[in-house]
Amino acid sequence: MNRPRVPSRRCARRSRSIAAEAGQMALARFGTDFHRWEKTPGSPVCEVDIDIDRMLKVRLSALLPDAGWLSEETADNPARLARDRLWVVDPIDGTRDYIRARPGWCVSIALVERGRVVIGVLDAPARGEIWSAALGEGATLNGAVLRAGSRTDFPGSRVPTDALPKADRDLVVVEKPNSIALRIAMVAADRADLVATLRWGNEWDIAAAALVASEAGAAVTDAVGIPLVFNKPRPQAFGVVASTRGIHRAAIARLADRAAAILG
């Protein structure tokens, strides 16, 4: 795979501006009455998701006309596979919190080039947070440089979750926003030491946040320790593990038997 180009600062700046515009669109209707439904059981969506998705497609496609498109709220088009560059978008990551008028949601925008994320933006206006990263240029939260933590002892690691299974009660529970992207970003900001999932997840859920975390110095892989690659024919990864570098190997080892049982 050829190494992706470092994106221009103008492109990164415009991406942040467009994400902020989308965030304000969402915030304007946050806590109001709007149509919502389930795409599949347990997978909520609302009309705000759809409206923001349409706006983002217009604005981001105008910014980079040659880039393909992959979004949670747009039917997938395999023509994206022929593109070197691809926008990967979740118009509202954490829709469940958005619908319930809780602040754990964000607009997630990533630019992928040749399989790697080169720009990542999370705009979380209900939390007053703008997370941003560009490949090779670090990550920021509201303009302040991010540094992931330096934890090396796995027991006692902070995990954003509702509850821990018995086998993991040597870990520590911290706040859990519904958005997986925001949970990954917590590792970048040293608000958590570990985020781990053991299910097939979609690229739009993790692409932007994965760059924010890695540019802050965290380790980010799938659930079995394989580096993430984006713009695949089936745009999914088996889980995600984002952690401080010092505990990543221990996290993968802790999950190994559970991952093997799921993968068969």
N, C-alpha and C positions, 0 to 999 in steps of 0.2 A: 504494500500500500504506500503510495507517495505521501510524503509529509504535507499536511495542509498548510496553506499560507496563513500568516498572521493577519487577522482582519484589520482593515483601516480603522483609525480612530473615529473617523466620521461615521462609518457604518455602526460601530459600537455605540457611539453617542446617539445616533438616530434610533437605534434599537431600544435604548433606554427611554427615549422620548416617546416612542410609540407604545411601549409597555406602560409607561406612566399614563398616557391618554386612555388606554384600555382599563387600567386600574381605576381611574376616575369615573369612567363609564359604569363600571361595576359598583363602585362605592355610592354613586348617585341613586342606585336602586337597592342598595343593601338595607335590609330590614323593612322593605316595602312589600306590597302584594304583587306577585308575578306568577305566571304559569310555570308549573313544575311537574315532572313526570319521571317514570323510570324507563330507561332504555332496555334494561334487563333487570330482573329482580336484584335489588341491592345496589343498583347503579343509577343514582339520581342524575337528572339534568334539568336545566331550567331555561326559559327563553333568554335570559341574560347571557348564558353560555353561547347560545347561537348568535345573538346580536354581536357579541364581542368577537367571535370567531370570524364573522363576515368582515367586520372592520379590520381586523388584523390581516386577513388575507389580502385585502385591497392595499393596505398601507405597506406591508412588508414586501409584497410582490412588486410594488412600485419602487421600493428601495433597491431590490436586487431582482430584476426581471428574469435573470437566468436561473434563479434558484427554484427548486421543487418545493412541494408543500406536503406536510404530514401533520394532521391535527386530530385531536380526540373527536371533534365535532364536525369533521368533513369526511365523506366517504374516501377511502384510500384509493389512490390512482397509481398503478405500478409504473407509470411513466417517470415517477420520481427516481427510480433506480438508475436511470440513465443520466441523472444530473450529478455533477460534482458537488454542488451545494444544495442545501435543503433547509428550509425553515421547519422546525419541530415545535409545535405549539400546543399548550393546554390553556384555553381561554380563561377557565377558572379551575385551578387545581385545588381540591378541597371543597367541591360543590356542596357536600353534606353540611359543612360548617357554614357556607354561604347561605344556604337555604334556612338554616336554623339561626341566622343572625349572630353567628360566632365569628371571631376574627381570624381563625386558622385557615385562611385561603389566600391564594395569590394568582396573579397572571404569570404564566411561565412561557418564556420565549427563548429558543436556542437556535443558533445557526450551526449546522453541521457541514463540514467539508471533508470529503473522502473518508467518511466514517468516524471522524472525530469532531467533537464540539469545539468551536472556535469562539463563539460568543454565547454567554448565558445571562439572562436577566430574569429576576423574580420581583414583581411589583406587588407588595402586600399593603395596600393603603389603609386597611382597617387596623393594621399594626404600626403604621407609620414607618415602613421598612422598604427600602429599595436595595436589593442585592444584585451585584453585577460582577462579571468576570469576562476577561478576554484571554485567549490562549497565550501563555508566556508572559502575561502582564499583571498577574495577580488578581485578587478579588477584593471587593469593597462592600461595606454595608453603610448606606447613607454617606458615602464618600470616604469613610474611614477604612483603612487597610485591615483585612481580616487575617488572622493567624489561628489555625486549628491548634488544639491543645497538644501537650507533650506527654500525655499519660502513657505509661508502659506496663502498668499492672492491670490485668484484665478484671479481677474481682474489684468491685466498687465503681466500675465504669457507669457513667450516666447514660440512660437510655430513655428517649421520649416514647412512652407507651402507656396504655391504660393499666396494665397489670403484667406481671412477669410469671411465666410458668415456673413450677417448682424447681426445675433443673437450672434456672437462671436467677435464683433469688440471692445470689452473691453480687448482683448488679443493683443499680440504684435508679428508681423511677423519677423522671422529670416531666415537665409539661409536654403534652402531645397535641400539636395542631393536627387537624384532619389532613392537611396537605402533606403528602410525602416529600414534596420538594422543600417545604419549609423545615421539615424534620431533618433532611440531609443538610440544609443550610445551617442548622443549629450546630452541627459538627464543625463547620467552617468557622463559626463565631465562638467556639469553645464554650457553648452552652450545653453541649452534649458530647459524649465520647464515642458513641456507637449508635448507628441506625442499621437494622438488618431486617430484610424480608425474605420469606421463603415461598414465593409464589411467582408465577409468570406475570411480569408487569410490562406496561407499554412504554415505549421510548419517550413519549411526550410527558410522562410523569416524572422522569428522572434526568432528562438530557441537560437542561439548564442548571439544575442544582448540582449535578455531578461535576460540572466545570467549576462552579463556585467553590465546592468543597476541595477539589483537587488543586485549584489555584491558590487556596488558602493553606495548602500543605497536608491535607488529609489524604488517606488512601481510599480509593473507590473502585470496587469491582462488582462482578455478579456474586451470587451466593456461594459459589464454589471457588472463588478467587481468580476468575478469568477477567482480564480487562474488558471494559464495555466497548462495543462497536455499534455505531448507529447507521441508520438507513439500510437496514437489512430487509430482505423480501418479507419476512414475518417480523414486524417491527416490535419485538419483545425481547426481554432478557429474563433469565431465571433468577429472580430476586436481585437485591442490591445490598452490598455491605459498604457503608461509609464510616470510617473510624479514624482515630488518631493512628499514625503510622506504627506506633509502638505496640498497639494491641491488635492490629489487623490479622496477623497470622493466628493469634489465639482465637479471634472471633470466627475465622473460617474453620478452625479445628473444632470449636464448640458446635458449629452448625453441621459438620460433615455428615454425621449419621442421619440427621433429620433430612438433609438435602438428598442423600442417597436413597432414603426410603421414598421420597416423593418422585425422584427421577427414575426409580426402579433399576 
